[in-house]
């Protein structure tokens, strides 16, 4: 399956804008499109700075959220944010690994794995930052992961939903647009 075309960059920018906007729509905690955006960027775009796409979406939406004083957004802890942003950046690597095998099973598998990686990385950052007062011990780390389990379900659901949406819309658009151009040329 061909993984890039002339529309990839335009569609990725539209998904980025959508991902930023959707962070301000009421939704369950961690049910967000940022992880799916990283998978999409890694899969369909080329370049060395692909990780900047999901991280950039987070930075912009955190900045807007802080300006508007919205709960759940803003720059709350440098250590924790580095791990949250890093968790999303890793999604682009996962997307790069699936470039040659894009299909429903690979998208769903990557979405679940992406949410799992994000859970592991971001919760480690929460523990390390002492943000929620977990003791700096193995017990504190285990407690941090345990307390994050309810958020993990939302991350999996969000990554599966938005990955299905982004990858499905992309395939629909690229299959429609060239056919449309051919019809116009024949007319």
C-alpha positions in Angstrom: 0.0 0.0 0.0 1.3 3.5 -0.9 1.8 5.4 2.3 2.3 9.0 1.1 0.8 11.3 -1.5 0.4 15.0 -2.3 -2.5 15.3 0.2 -0.6 13.9 3.3 0.7 17.2 4.5 -2.5 19.1 4.0 -4.5 16.4 5.8 -2.0 16.2 8.6 -2.3 20.0 9.2 -6.1 19.7 9.3 -5.8 16.8 11.8 -3.4 18.9 13.9 -5.8 21.8 14.0 -8.6 19.4 14.8 -6.5 17.8 17.6 -5.8 21.1 19.2 -9.5 22.2 19.0 -10.8 18.9 20.3 -8.8 19.3 23.5 -11.2 22.2 24.4 -14.4 20.2 23.7 -15.7 18.5 26.9 -14.5 14.9 26.9 -13.5 12.2 29.4 -9.9 12.7 30.8 -7.3 11.3 28.4 -9.8 10.6 25.6 -7.9 12.8 23.2 -6.7 12.8 19.6 -3.0 13.6 20.3 -1.8 10.0 20.4 -3.6 9.2 17.1 -2.1 12.4 15.6 1.4 11.1 16.4 0.7 7.7 14.8 -0.7 9.3 11.7 2.2 11.7 11.3 4.7 8.9 11.8 3.0 6.7 9.3 2.1 9.1 6.5 4.7 11.9 6.7 8.4 12.0 6.2 11.1 14.0 8.0 13.2 14.1 11.1 11.0 16.4 13.1 7.7 14.3 12.9 7.6 14.1 16.7 7.0 17.9 16.7 3.5 17.3 15.3 1.9 15.8 18.4 4.2 17.6 20.8 3.4 20.9 19.0 -0.3 20.2 19.2 0.1 19.7 23.0 2.2 22.8 23.5 -0.2 25.0 21.6 -3.2 23.6 23.3 -1.5 23.8 26.7 -0.6 27.4 26.0 -4.1 28.3 25.0 -5.5 26.4 28.0 -3.3 28.3 30.3 -4.2 31.6 28.8 -7.9 30.8 29.2 -7.3 29.2 32.6 -8.9 26.0 31.6 -8.7 23.0 34.0 -6.5 20.1 32.7 -4.3 22.2 30.5 -1.4 24.4 31.0 2.2 24.0 32.1 2.0 22.3 35.5 5.3 20.5 36.0 8.4 20.6 33.7 9.4 17.0 34.6 5.9 15.6 34.2 5.3 17.5 30.9 8.6 16.3 29.5 7.4 12.7 30.0 3.9 13.4 28.7 5.3 15.1 25.6 7.9 12.4 25.2 5.1 9.7 25.4 3.3 11.4 22.5 6.6 11.8 20.5 7.2 8.1 20.8 3.9 7.5 19.0 5.5 8.9 15.8 8.1 6.2 16.0 5.4 3.6 16.3 3.6 5.2 13.3 6.9 4.9 11.3 7.0 1.2 12.1 3.6 0.6 10.6 4.2 2.4 7.2 4.3 -0.7 5.1 1.4 -2.5 6.9 -1.4 0.0 7.2 -4.7 -1.8 7.7 -7.5 -2.0 10.2 -5.6 -4.6 12.4 -2.3 -2.7 12.4 -4.0 0.6 13.1 -6.0 -0.8 16.1 -2.9 -2.7 17.4 -0.7 0.4 17.1 -3.4 2.5 18.9 -3.5 0.1 21.8 0.3 -0.2 22.0 0.6 3.6 21.7 -1.8 4.2 24.6 0.2 1.6 26.6 3.5 3.2 25.9 2.1 6.6 26.8 0.7 5.2 30.1 4.1 3.8 31.1 6.1 6.9 30.1 3.7 9.6 31.4 3.0 7.9 34.7 6.7 7.4 35.3 7.0 11.2 34.8 4.2 11.9 37.2 6.0 9.7 39.8 9.4 11.2 39.1 8.0 14.8 39.4 6.5 14.2 42.8 3.5 15.9 41.4 0.9 13.9 43.3 3.1 13.2 46.4 4.0 9.6 45.6 7.0 8.5 47.7 10.2 8.0 45.7 10.3 4.2 46.1 9.2 1.1 44.3 6.0 1.2 46.3 5.3 4.8 45.3 5.9 4.0 41.7 3.6 1.0 41.8 1.0 3.2 43.5 1.4 5.9 40.8 0.7 3.3 38.1 -2.2 1.8 40.0 -3.8 5.2 40.4 -3.4 5.8 36.6 -5.3 2.7 35.6 -8.7 4.5 35.2 -7.0 7.0 32.9 -5.5 4.2 30.8 -8.9 3.0 29.7 -9.7 6.4 28.3 -6.4 6.6 26.6 -6.9 3.3 24.8 -10.4 4.3 23.8 -9.3 7.7 22.6 -6.4 6.3 20.6 -8.5 3.6 19.1 -11.3 6.0 18.2 -9.2 8.8 16.8 -6.7 6.5 15.0 -9.7 4.8 13.3 -11.1 8.2 12.4 -7.8 9.7 11.2 -6.6 6.7 9.2 -10.1 6.0 7.9 -10.7 9.5 6.8 -7.3 9.7 5.2 -7.9 6.5 3.2 -11.3 7.8 2.1 -10.0 11.1 1.0 -7.0 9.8 -1.0 -9.2 7.2 -2.7 -11.8 9.8 -3.5 -9.7 12.7 -4.7 -7.7 11.0 -7.5 -10.9 9.4 -8.8 -12.5 12.8 -8.8 -9.6 14.4 -10.7 -9.8 11.6 -13.3 -13.5 12.3 -13.9 -12.8 16.0 -14.4 -10.1 15.3 -16.9 -12.3 13.0 -19.0 -15.2 15.5 -19.1 
